[in-house]
Amino acid sequence: MKEIENLSNYAEVEAFINEHELSFLYVSRPDCSVCHAILPKLRALLEHFPQMKLGQVNALQVEEVAGHLSIFTAPTLLLFVKGKEYLREDRFVRFADLEEKLARIYEFYTSD
């Protein structure tokens, strides 16, 4: 399973996004059953992309994440490349489609 970094305030979220060339942010809520179901699948999927870093944010704990990143539902999955948002998936995620999108982006940014 992909290692996950828990981010407990918005300063940590910003630092995570800016410190990693490929940063994947998972915004969830503890009372969200969909969030609990998706996380293990996401961690398994991201194992195929070793240079992508995974960070998790509890939207109830870090409330300002919603305003800063325009998040209206949980879970929200965001991929940032060099600090800019490149991909967003909300609530119900089609993992086959997500894997295809991630593979294209990953190949483009990691090929020499």
Backbone atoms as SQL, in Angstrom:
CREATE TABLE atoms (id INTEGER PRIMARY KEY, chain TEXT, resi INTEGER, resn TEXT, atom TEXT, x REAL, y REAL, z REAL);
INSERT INTO atoms VALUES
  (1, 'A', 1, 'MET', 'N', 0.834, -1.192, 0.000),
  (2, 'A', 1, 'MET', 'CA', 0.000, 0.000, 0.000),
  (3, 'A', 1, 'MET', 'C', 0.874, 1.249, 0.000),
  (4, 'A', 2, 'LYS', 'N', 0.400, 2.237, -0.701),
  (5, 'A', 2, 'LYS', 'CA', 1.108, 3.511, -0.800),
  (6, 'A', 2, 'LYS', 'C', 1.164, 4.184, 0.573),
  (7, 'A', 3, 'GLU', 'N', 2.340, 4.698, 0.895),
  (8, 'A', 3, 'GLU', 'CA', 2.495, 5.459, 2.138),
  (9, 'A', 3, 'GLU', 'C', 1.662, 6.733, 2.042),
  (10, 'A', 4, 'ILE', 'N', 1.048, 7.110, 3.156),
  (11, 'A', 4, 'ILE', 'CA', 0.174, 8.273, 3.166),
  (12, 'A', 4, 'ILE', 'C', 0.643, 9.253, 4.238),
  (13, 'A', 5, 'GLU', 'N', 0.648, 10.525, 3.888),
  (14, 'A', 5, 'GLU', 'CA', 1.034, 11.565, 4.829),
  (15, 'A', 5, 'GLU', 'C', -0.235, 12.289, 5.286),
  (16, 'A', 6, 'ASN', 'N', -0.485, 12.279, 6.594),
  (17, 'A', 6, 'ASN', 'CA', -1.652, 12.968, 7.140),
  (18, 'A', 6, 'ASN', 'C', -1.317, 14.437, 7.349),
  (19, 'A', 7, 'LEU', 'N', -2.153, 15.292, 6.796),
  (20, 'A', 7, 'LEU', 'CA', -1.943, 16.737, 6.848),
  (21, 'A', 7, 'LEU', 'C', -2.987, 17.331, 7.781),
  (22, 'A', 8, 'SER', 'N', -2.535, 18.000, 8.848),
  (23, 'A', 8, 'SER', 'CA', -3.458, 18.411, 9.899),
  (24, 'A', 8, 'SER', 'C', -3.789, 19.900, 9.918),
  (25, 'A', 9, 'ASN', 'N', -3.215, 20.676, 9.007),
  (26, 'A', 9, 'ASN', 'CA', -3.598, 22.088, 8.892),
  (27, 'A', 9, 'ASN', 'C', -3.318, 22.557, 7.462),
  (28, 'A', 10, 'TYR', 'N', -3.852, 23.723, 7.121),
  (29, 'A', 10, 'TYR', 'CA', -3.735, 24.150, 5.725),
  (30, 'A', 10, 'TYR', 'C', -2.294, 24.497, 5.334),
  (31, 'A', 11, 'ALA', 'N', -1.492, 24.943, 6.275),
  (32, 'A', 11, 'ALA', 'CA', -0.076, 25.221, 5.976),
  (33, 'A', 11, 'ALA', 'C', 0.627, 23.932, 5.542),
  (34, 'A', 12, 'GLU', 'N', 0.302, 22.820, 6.189),
  (35, 'A', 12, 'GLU', 'CA', 0.881, 21.530, 5.799),
  (36, 'A', 12, 'GLU', 'C', 0.391, 21.110, 4.416),
  (37, 'A', 13, 'VAL', 'N', -0.876, 21.391, 4.110),
  (38, 'A', 13, 'VAL', 'CA', -1.422, 21.069, 2.791),
  (39, 'A', 13, 'VAL', 'C', -0.658, 21.836, 1.716),
  (40, 'A', 14, 'GLU', 'N', -0.497, 23.145, 1.913),
  (41, 'A', 14, 'GLU', 'CA', 0.242, 23.975, 0.943),
  (42, 'A', 14, 'GLU', 'C', 1.673, 23.487, 0.776),
  (43, 'A', 15, 'ALA', 'N', 2.337, 23.185, 1.888),
  (44, 'A', 15, 'ALA', 'CA', 3.726, 22.716, 1.825),
  (45, 'A', 15, 'ALA', 'C', 3.801, 21.385, 1.073),
  (46, 'A', 16, 'PHE', 'N', 2.863, 20.483, 1.340),
  (47, 'A', 16, 'PHE', 'CA', 2.837, 19.182, 0.663),
  (48, 'A', 16, 'PHE', 'C', 2.706, 19.371, -0.846),
  (49, 'A', 17, 'ILE', 'N', 1.779, 20.215, -1.267),
  (50, 'A', 17, 'ILE', 'CA', 1.550, 20.468, -2.689),
  (51, 'A', 17, 'ILE', 'C', 2.791, 21.059, -3.346),
  (52, 'A', 18, 'ASN', 'N', 3.443, 21.982, -2.662),
  (53, 'A', 18, 'ASN', 'CA', 4.575, 22.691, -3.255),
  (54, 'A', 18, 'ASN', 'C', 5.903, 21.940, -3.159),
  (55, 'A', 19, 'GLU', 'N', 6.025, 21.031, -2.211),
  (56, 'A', 19, 'GLU', 'CA', 7.293, 20.318, -2.023),
  (57, 'A', 19, 'GLU', 'C', 7.472, 19.130, -2.962),
  (58, 'A', 20, 'HIS', 'N', 6.378, 18.613, -3.494),
  (59, 'A', 20, 'HIS', 'CA', 6.461, 17.426, -4.344),
  (60, 'A', 20, 'HIS', 'C', 6.035, 17.773, -5.769),
  (61, 'A', 21, 'GLU', 'N', 6.806, 17.304, -6.725),
  (62, 'A', 21, 'GLU', 'CA', 6.462, 17.574, -8.124),
  (63, 'A', 21, 'GLU', 'C', 5.112, 16.957, -8.486),
  (64, 'A', 22, 'LEU', 'N', 4.852, 15.752, -8.009),
  (65, 'A', 22, 'LEU', 'CA', 3.581, 15.057, -8.236),
  (66, 'A', 22, 'LEU', 'C', 2.960, 14.778, -6.869),
  (67, 'A', 23, 'SER', 'N', 2.001, 15.591, -6.477),
  (68, 'A', 23, 'SER', 'CA', 1.359, 15.408, -5.176),
  (69, 'A', 23, 'SER', 'C', -0.122, 15.113, -5.361),
  (70, 'A', 24, 'PHE', 'N', -0.557, 14.032, -4.731),
  (71, 'A', 24, 'PHE', 'CA', -1.945, 13.595, -4.819),
  (72, 'A', 24, 'PHE', 'C', -2.581, 13.837, -3.459),
  (73, 'A', 25, 'LEU', 'N', -3.637, 14.630, -3.452),
  (74, 'A', 25, 'LEU', 'CA', -4.298, 15.007, -2.212),
  (75, 'A', 25, 'LEU', 'C', -5.654, 14.317, -2.116),
  (76, 'A', 26, 'TYR', 'N', -5.880, 13.647, -0.992),
  (77, 'A', 26, 'TYR', 'CA', -7.132, 12.941, -0.737),
  (78, 'A', 26, 'TYR', 'C', -7.838, 13.657, 0.406),
  (79, 'A', 27, 'VAL', 'N', -8.956, 14.308, 0.101),
  (80, 'A', 27, 'VAL', 'CA', -9.722, 15.057, 1.103),
  (81, 'A', 27, 'VAL', 'C', -10.944, 14.220, 1.469),
  (82, 'A', 28, 'SER', 'N', -11.056, 13.907, 2.756),
  (83, 'A', 28, 'SER', 'CA', -12.130, 13.028, 3.203),
  (84, 'A', 28, 'SER', 'C', -12.742, 13.541, 4.499),
  (85, 'A', 29, 'ARG', 'N', -13.759, 12.830, 4.946),
  (86, 'A', 29, 'ARG', 'CA', -14.417, 13.128, 6.223),
  (87, 'A', 29, 'ARG', 'C', -14.541, 11.809, 6.987),
  (88, 'A', 30, 'PRO', 'N', -14.387, 11.833, 8.297),
  (89, 'A', 30, 'PRO', 'CA', -14.458, 10.585, 9.058),
  (90, 'A', 30, 'PRO', 'C', -15.843, 9.932, 9.031),
  (91, 'A', 31, 'ASP', 'N', -16.895, 10.699, 8.796),
  (92, 'A', 31, 'ASP', 'CA', -18.259, 10.160, 8.779),
  (93, 'A', 31, 'ASP', 'C', -18.713, 9.747, 7.378),
  (94, 'A', 32, 'CYS', 'N', -17.793, 9.639, 6.434),
  (95, 'A', 32, 'CYS', 'CA', -18.107, 9.355, 5.026),
  (96, 'A', 32, 'CYS', 'C', -17.782, 7.903, 4.696),
  (97, 'A', 33, 'SER', 'N', -18.806, 7.095, 4.449),
  (98, 'A', 33, 'SER', 'CA', -18.578, 5.681, 4.139),
  (99, 'A', 33, 'SER', 'C', -17.889, 5.505, 2.786),
  (100, 'A', 34, 'VAL', 'N', -18.207, 6.368, 1.833),
  (101, 'A', 34, 'VAL', 'CA', -17.548, 6.303, 0.518),
  (102, 'A', 34, 'VAL', 'C', -16.050, 6.567, 0.681),
  (103, 'A', 35, 'CYS', 'N', -15.709, 7.518, 1.535),
  (104, 'A', 35, 'CYS', 'CA', -14.294, 7.846, 1.781),
  (105, 'A', 35, 'CYS', 'C', -13.533, 6.631, 2.297),
  (106, 'A', 36, 'HIS', 'N', -14.134, 5.917, 3.236),
  (107, 'A', 36, 'HIS', 'CA', -13.482, 4.737, 3.815),
  (108, 'A', 36, 'HIS', 'C', -13.329, 3.624, 2.789),
  (109, 'A', 37, 'ALA', 'N', -14.267, 3.512, 1.861),
  (110, 'A', 37, 'ALA', 'CA', -14.207, 2.473, 0.833),
  (111, 'A', 37, 'ALA', 'C', -13.169, 2.787, -0.240),
  (112, 'A', 38, 'ILE', 'N', -13.025, 4.053, -0.575),
  (113, 'A', 38, 'ILE', 'CA', -12.141, 4.459, -1.668),
  (114, 'A', 38, 'ILE', 'C', -10.670, 4.469, -1.272),
  (115, 'A', 39, 'LEU', 'N', -10.358, 4.824, -0.049),
  (116, 'A', 39, 'LEU', 'CA', -8.957, 5.004, 0.339),
  (117, 'A', 39, 'LEU', 'C', -8.081, 3.775, 0.090),
  (118, 'A', 40, 'PRO', 'N', -8.478, 2.566, 0.482),
  (119, 'A', 40, 'PRO', 'CA', -7.600, 1.411, 0.192),
  (120, 'A', 40, 'PRO', 'C', -7.396, 1.185, -1.305),
  (121, 'A', 41, 'LYS', 'N', -8.428, 1.398, -2.101),
  (122, 'A', 41, 'LYS', 'CA', -8.305, 1.247, -3.553),
  (123, 'A', 41, 'LYS', 'C', -7.345, 2.290, -4.115),
  (124, 'A', 42, 'LEU', 'N', -7.448, 3.513, -3.606),
  (125, 'A', 42, 'LEU', 'CA', -6.569, 4.592, -4.063),
  (126, 'A', 42, 'LEU', 'C', -5.119, 4.291, -3.695),
  (127, 'A', 43, 'ARG', 'N', -4.891, 3.853, -2.474),
  (128, 'A', 43, 'ARG', 'CA', -3.528, 3.536, -2.047),
  (129, 'A', 43, 'ARG', 'C', -2.934, 2.419, -2.897),
  (130, 'A', 44, 'ALA', 'N', -3.736, 1.422, -3.233),
  (131, 'A', 44, 'ALA', 'CA', -3.254, 0.331, -4.086),
  (132, 'A', 44, 'ALA', 'C', -2.952, 0.835, -5.491),
  (133, 'A', 45, 'LEU', 'N', -3.816, 1.674, -6.029),
  (134, 'A', 45, 'LEU', 'CA', -3.604, 2.228, -7.367),
  (135, 'A', 45, 'LEU', 'C', -2.325, 3.062, -7.429),
  (136, 'A', 46, 'LEU', 'N', -2.107, 3.897, -6.439),
  (137, 'A', 46, 'LEU', 'CA', -0.947, 4.790, -6.457),
  (138, 'A', 46, 'LEU', 'C', 0.380, 4.061, -6.259),
  (139, 'A', 47, 'GLU', 'N', 0.337, 2.792, -5.876),
  (140, 'A', 47, 'GLU', 'CA', 1.561, 1.985, -5.824),
  (141, 'A', 47, 'GLU', 'C', 2.219, 1.914, -7.203),
  (142, 'A', 48, 'HIS', 'N', 1.422, 2.036, -8.273),
  (143, 'A', 48, 'HIS', 'CA', 1.942, 1.968, -9.643),
  (144, 'A', 48, 'HIS', 'C', 2.657, 3.254, -10.058),
  (145, 'A', 49, 'PHE', 'N', 2.581, 4.277, -9.221),
  (146, 'A', 49, 'PHE', 'CA', 3.162, 5.581, -9.540),
  (147, 'A', 49, 'PHE', 'C', 4.081, 6.004, -8.389),
  (148, 'A', 50, 'PRO', 'N', 5.280, 5.441, -8.324),
  (149, 'A', 50, 'PRO', 'CA', 6.149, 5.637, -7.158),
  (150, 'A', 50, 'PRO', 'C', 6.572, 7.085, -6.895),
  (151, 'A', 51, 'GLN', 'N', 6.625, 7.913, -7.900),
  (152, 'A', 51, 'GLN', 'CA', 7.053, 9.295, -7.675),
  (153, 'A', 51, 'GLN', 'C', 5.903, 10.199, -7.208),
  (154, 'A', 52, 'MET', 'N', 4.684, 9.688, -7.218),
  (155, 'A', 52, 'MET', 'CA', 3.531, 10.441, -6.735),
  (156, 'A', 52, 'MET', 'C', 3.453, 10.301, -5.226),
  (157, 'A', 53, 'LYS', 'N', 3.335, 11.408, -4.538),
  (158, 'A', 53, 'LYS', 'CA', 3.203, 11.400, -3.084),
  (159, 'A', 53, 'LYS', 'C', 1.734, 11.566, -2.727),
  (160, 'A', 54, 'LEU', 'N', 1.277, 10.850, -1.697),
  (161, 'A', 54, 'LEU', 'CA', -0.128, 10.862, -1.292),
  (162, 'A', 54, 'LEU', 'C', -0.273, 11.527, 0.065),
  (163, 'A', 55, 'GLY', 'N', -1.132, 12.539, 0.101),
  (164, 'A', 55, 'GLY', 'CA', -1.447, 13.215, 1.351),
  (165, 'A', 55, 'GLY', 'C', -2.937, 13.145, 1.615),
  (166, 'A', 56, 'GLN', 'N', -3.308, 12.988, 2.889),
  (167, 'A', 56, 'GLN', 'CA', -4.720, 12.918, 3.260),
  (168, 'A', 56, 'GLN', 'C', -5.066, 14.073, 4.185),
  (169, 'A', 57, 'VAL', 'N', -6.244, 14.667, 3.923),
  (170, 'A', 57, 'VAL', 'CA', -6.732, 15.786, 4.734),
  (171, 'A', 57, 'VAL', 'C', -8.121, 15.431, 5.245),
  (172, 'A', 58, 'ASN', 'N', -8.325, 15.599, 6.531),
  (173, 'A', 58, 'ASN', 'CA', -9.642, 15.453, 7.133),
  (174, 'A', 58, 'ASN', 'C', -10.337, 16.807, 6.980),
  (175, 'A', 59, 'ALA', 'N', -11.388, 16.851, 6.164),
  (176, 'A', 59, 'ALA', 'CA', -12.066, 18.115, 5.865),
  (177, 'A', 59, 'ALA', 'C', -12.737, 18.722, 7.091),
  (178, 'A', 60, 'LEU', 'N', -13.049, 17.927, 8.088),
  (179, 'A', 60, 'LEU', 'CA', -13.631, 18.470, 9.321),
  (180, 'A', 60, 'LEU', 'C', -12.563, 19.117, 10.195),
  (181, 'A', 61, 'GLN', 'N', -11.376, 18.563, 10.169),
  (182, 'A', 61, 'GLN', 'CA', -10.270, 19.089, 10.972),
  (183, 'A', 61, 'GLN', 'C', -9.639, 20.321, 10.311),
  (184, 'A', 62, 'VAL', 'N', -9.506, 20.300, 8.997),
  (185, 'A', 62, 'VAL', 'CA', -8.880, 21.394, 8.247),
  (186, 'A', 62, 'VAL', 'C', -9.984, 22.046, 7.396),
  (187, 'A', 63, 'GLU', 'N', -10.856, 22.775, 8.044),
  (188, 'A', 63, 'GLU', 'CA', -12.031, 23.324, 7.373),
  (189, 'A', 63, 'GLU', 'C', -11.687, 24.283, 6.238),
  (190, 'A', 64, 'GLU', 'N', -10.597, 25.016, 6.352),
  (191, 'A', 64, 'GLU', 'CA', -10.245, 25.999, 5.318),
  (192, 'A', 64, 'GLU', 'C', -9.833, 25.366, 4.001),
  (193, 'A', 65, 'VAL', 'N', -9.575, 24.048, 3.995),
  (194, 'A', 65, 'VAL', 'CA', -9.221, 23.375, 2.743),
  (195, 'A', 65, 'VAL', 'C', -10.362, 23.495, 1.735),
  (196, 'A', 66, 'ALA', 'N', -11.595, 23.483, 2.215),
  (197, 'A', 66, 'ALA', 'CA', -12.756, 23.575, 1.315),
  (198, 'A', 66, 'ALA', 'C', -12.766, 24.900, 0.566),
  (199, 'A', 67, 'GLY', 'N', -12.545, 25.985, 1.265),
  (200, 'A', 67, 'GLY', 'CA', -12.551, 27.292, 0.624),
  (201, 'A', 67, 'GLY', 'C', -11.370, 27.515, -0.298),
  (202, 'A', 68, 'HIS', 'N', -10.189, 27.122, 0.151),
  (203, 'A', 68, 'HIS', 'CA', -8.981, 27.352, -0.642),
  (204, 'A', 68, 'HIS', 'C', -8.939, 26.502, -1.911),
  (205, 'A', 69, 'LEU', 'N', -9.486, 25.285, -1.840),
  (206, 'A', 69, 'LEU', 'CA', -9.396, 24.370, -2.989),
  (207, 'A', 69, 'LEU', 'C', -10.747, 24.103, -3.641),
  (208, 'A', 70, 'SER', 'N', -11.769, 24.871, -3.285),
  (209, 'A', 70, 'SER', 'CA', -13.120, 24.733, -3.863),
  (210, 'A', 70, 'SER', 'C', -13.634, 23.300, -3.775),
  (211, 'A', 71, 'ILE', 'N', -13.640, 22.779, -2.568),
  (212, 'A', 71, 'ILE', 'CA', -14.107, 21.420, -2.328),
  (213, 'A', 71, 'ILE', 'C', -15.510, 21.485, -1.737),
  (214, 'A', 72, 'PHE', 'N', -16.447, 20.793, -2.390),
  (215, 'A', 72, 'PHE', 'CA', -17.848, 20.844, -1.980),
  (216, 'A', 72, 'PHE', 'C', -18.386, 19.501, -1.517),
  (217, 'A', 73, 'THR', 'N', -17.613, 18.428, -1.673),
  (218, 'A', 73, 'THR', 'CA', -18.066, 17.103, -1.281),
  (219, 'A', 73, 'THR', 'C', -16.863, 16.260, -0.869),
  (220, 'A', 74, 'ALA', 'N', -17.165, 15.157, -0.239),
  (221, 'A', 74, 'ALA', 'CA', -16.104, 14.223, 0.136),
  (222, 'A', 74, 'ALA', 'C', -16.488, 12.838, -0.376),
  (223, 'A', 75, 'PRO', 'N', -15.514, 12.083, -0.813),
  (224, 'A', 75, 'PRO', 'CA', -14.114, 12.457, -0.932),
  (225, 'A', 75, 'PRO', 'C', -13.855, 13.280, -2.190),
  (226, 'A', 76, 'THR', 'N', -12.791, 14.036, -2.134),
  (227, 'A', 76, 'THR', 'CA', -12.292, 14.745, -3.306),
  (228, 'A', 76, 'THR', 'C', -10.835, 14.330, -3.492),
  (229, 'A', 77, 'LEU', 'N', -10.499, 13.961, -4.713),
  (230, 'A', 77, 'LEU', 'CA', -9.152, 13.518, -5.054),
  (231, 'A', 77, 'LEU', 'C', -8.560, 14.551, -5.998),
  (232, 'A', 78, 'LEU', 'N', -7.390, 15.053, -5.653),
  (233, 'A', 78, 'LEU', 'CA', -6.751, 16.107, -6.440),
  (234, 'A', 78, 'LEU', 'C', -5.307, 15.727, -6.752),
  (235, 'A', 79, 'LEU', 'N', -4.919, 15.866, -8.002),
  (236, 'A', 79, 'LEU', 'CA', -3.524, 15.678, -8.391),
  (237, 'A', 79, 'LEU', 'C', -2.946, 17.034, -8.756),
  (238, 'A', 80, 'PHE', 'N', -1.834, 17.355, -8.111),
  (239, 'A', 80, 'PHE', 'CA', -1.111, 18.587, -8.409),
  (240, 'A', 80, 'PHE', 'C', 0.216, 18.231, -9.054),
  (241, 'A', 81, 'VAL', 'N', 0.546, 18.935, -10.120),
  (242, 'A', 81, 'VAL', 'CA', 1.827, 18.770, -10.786),
  (243, 'A', 81, 'VAL', 'C', 2.545, 20.104, -10.691),
  (244, 'A', 82, 'LYS', 'N', 3.688, 20.073, -10.022),
  (245, 'A', 82, 'LYS', 'CA', 4.480, 21.282, -9.795),
  (246, 'A', 82, 'LYS', 'C', 3.612, 22.391, -9.200),
  (247, 'A', 83, 'GLY', 'N', 2.747, 22.023, -8.250),
  (248, 'A', 83, 'GLY', 'CA', 1.938, 23.005, -7.523),
  (249, 'A', 83, 'GLY', 'C', 0.651, 23.423, -8.189),
  (250, 'A', 84, 'LYS', 'N', 0.371, 22.916, -9.394),
  (251, 'A', 84, 'LYS', 'CA', -0.859, 23.291, -10.110),
  (252, 'A', 84, 'LYS', 'C', -1.787, 22.092, -10.214),
  (253, 'A', 85, 'GLU', 'N', -3.075, 22.347, -10.016),
  (254, 'A', 85, 'GLU', 'CA', -4.046, 21.268, -10.095),
  (255, 'A', 85, 'GLU', 'C', -4.188, 20.775, -11.526),
  (256, 'A', 86, 'TYR', 'N', -4.050, 19.455, -11.701),
  (257, 'A', 86, 'TYR', 'CA', -4.175, 18.845, -13.021),
  (258, 'A', 86, 'TYR', 'C', -5.349, 17.897, -13.130),
  (259, 'A', 87, 'LEU', 'N', -5.822, 17.377, -12.004),
  (260, 'A', 87, 'LEU', 'CA', -6.864, 16.367, -12.038),
  (261, 'A', 87, 'LEU', 'C', -7.701, 16.478, -10.777),
  (262, 'A', 88, 'ARG', 'N', -9.015, 16.313, -10.946),
  (263, 'A', 88, 'ARG', 'CA', -9.942, 16.361, -9.816),
  (264, 'A', 88, 'ARG', 'C', -11.016, 15.310, -10.026),
  (265, 'A', 89, 'GLU', 'N', -11.247, 14.518, -9.005),
  (266, 'A', 89, 'GLU', 'CA', -12.326, 13.530, -8.987),
  (267, 'A', 89, 'GLU', 'C', -13.087, 13.737, -7.682),
  (268, 'A', 90, 'ASP', 'N', -14.412, 13.638, -7.748),
  (269, 'A', 90, 'ASP', 'CA', -15.247, 13.840, -6.569),
  (270, 'A', 90, 'ASP', 'C', -16.144, 12.642, -6.334),
  (271, 'A', 91, 'ARG', 'N', -16.414, 12.390, -5.083),
  (272, 'A', 91, 'ARG', 'CA', -17.413, 11.445, -4.578),
  (273, 'A', 91, 'ARG', 'C', -17.292, 10.028, -5.137),
  (274, 'A', 92, 'PHE', 'N', -17.885, 9.749, -6.287),
  (275, 'A', 92, 'PHE', 'CA', -17.866, 8.400, -6.852),
  (276, 'A', 92, 'PHE', 'C', -16.800, 8.338, -7.943),
  (277, 'A', 93, 'VAL', 'N', -15.774, 7.561, -7.704),
  (278, 'A', 93, 'VAL', 'CA', -14.599, 7.538, -8.570),
  (279, 'A', 93, 'VAL', 'C', -14.605, 6.263, -9.415),
  (280, 'A', 94, 'ARG', 'N', -14.416, 6.422, -10.705),
  (281, 'A', 94, 'ARG', 'CA', -14.242, 5.282, -11.608),
  (282, 'A', 94, 'ARG', 'C', -12.742, 5.017, -11.698),
  (283, 'A', 95, 'PHE', 'N', -12.311, 3.969, -11.028),
  (284, 'A', 95, 'PHE', 'CA', -10.879, 3.736, -10.889),
  (285, 'A', 95, 'PHE', 'C', -10.187, 3.389, -12.198),
  (286, 'A', 96, 'ALA', 'N', -10.871, 2.735, -13.118),
  (287, 'A', 96, 'ALA', 'CA', -10.254, 2.436, -14.419),
  (288, 'A', 96, 'ALA', 'C', -9.959, 3.734, -15.159),
  (289, 'A', 97, 'ASP', 'N', -10.902, 4.672, -15.141),
  (290, 'A', 97, 'ASP', 'CA', -10.687, 5.979, -15.783),
  (291, 'A', 97, 'ASP', 'C', -9.592, 6.763, -15.072),
  (292, 'A', 98, 'LEU', 'N', -9.612, 6.730, -13.748),
  (293, 'A', 98, 'LEU', 'CA', -8.595, 7.445, -12.972),
  (294, 'A', 98, 'LEU', 'C', -7.209, 6.903, -13.268),
  (295, 'A', 99, 'GLU', 'N', -7.073, 5.584, -13.319),
  (296, 'A', 99, 'GLU', 'CA', -5.771, 4.986, -13.602),
  (297, 'A', 99, 'GLU', 'C', -5.253, 5.400, -14.977),
  (298, 'A', 100, 'GLU', 'N', -6.127, 5.425, -15.961),
  (299, 'A', 100, 'GLU', 'CA', -5.733, 5.834, -17.311),
  (300, 'A', 100, 'GLU', 'C', -5.253, 7.287, -17.323),
  (301, 'A', 101, 'LYS', 'N', -5.990, 8.171, -16.666),
  (302, 'A', 101, 'LYS', 'CA', -5.600, 9.588, -16.614),
  (303, 'A', 101, 'LYS', 'C', -4.275, 9.761, -15.891),
  (304, 'A', 102, 'LEU', 'N', -4.129, 9.087, -14.753),
  (305, 'A', 102, 'LEU', 'CA', -2.884, 9.189, -13.989),
  (306, 'A', 102, 'LEU', 'C', -1.699, 8.666, -14.783),
  (307, 'A', 103, 'ALA', 'N', -1.894, 7.570, -15.497),
  (308, 'A', 103, 'ALA', 'CA', -0.808, 6.983, -16.287),
  (309, 'A', 103, 'ALA', 'C', -0.315, 7.957, -17.351),
  (310, 'A', 104, 'ARG', 'N', -1.244, 8.623, -18.019),
  (311, 'A', 104, 'ARG', 'CA', -0.842, 9.592, -19.055),
  (312, 'A', 104, 'ARG', 'C', -0.049, 10.749, -18.448),
  (313, 'A', 105, 'ILE', 'N', -0.552, 11.305, -17.365),
  (314, 'A', 105, 'ILE', 'CA', 0.126, 12.433, -16.722),
  (315, 'A', 105, 'ILE', 'C', 1.480, 11.985, -16.181),
  (316, 'A', 106, 'TYR', 'N', 1.504, 10.842, -15.521),
  (317, 'A', 106, 'TYR', 'CA', 2.732, 10.331, -14.916),
  (318, 'A', 106, 'TYR', 'C', 3.803, 10.085, -15.966),
  (319, 'A', 107, 'GLU', 'N', 3.417, 9.460, -17.059),
  (320, 'A', 107, 'GLU', 'CA', 4.372, 9.175, -18.129),
  (321, 'A', 107, 'GLU', 'C', 4.956, 10.459, -18.703),
  (322, 'A', 108, 'PHE', 'N', 4.115, 11.446, -18.898),
  (323, 'A', 108, 'PHE', 'CA', 4.564, 12.711, -19.474),
  (324, 'A', 108, 'PHE', 'C', 5.568, 13.409, -18.541),
  (325, 'A', 109, 'TYR', 'N', 5.298, 13.401, -17.238),
  (326, 'A', 109, 'TYR', 'CA', 6.152, 14.142, -16.308),
  (327, 'A', 109, 'TYR', 'C', 7.335, 13.367, -15.764),
  (328, 'A', 110, 'THR', 'N', 7.361, 12.064, -15.987),
  (329, 'A', 110, 'THR', 'CA', 8.508, 11.300, -15.474),
  (330, 'A', 110, 'THR', 'C', 9.411, 10.753, -16.557),
  (331, 'A', 111, 'SER', 'N', 9.006, 10.865, -17.828),
  (332, 'A', 111, 'SER', 'CA', 9.871, 10.362, -18.905),
  (333, 'A', 111, 'SER', 'C', 10.981, 11.360, -19.174),
  (334, 'A', 112, 'ASP', 'N', 12.149, 10.815, -19.514),
  (335, 'A', 112, 'ASP', 'CA', 13.314, 11.690, -19.770),
  (336, 'A', 112, 'ASP', 'C', 13.449, 12.027, -21.226);
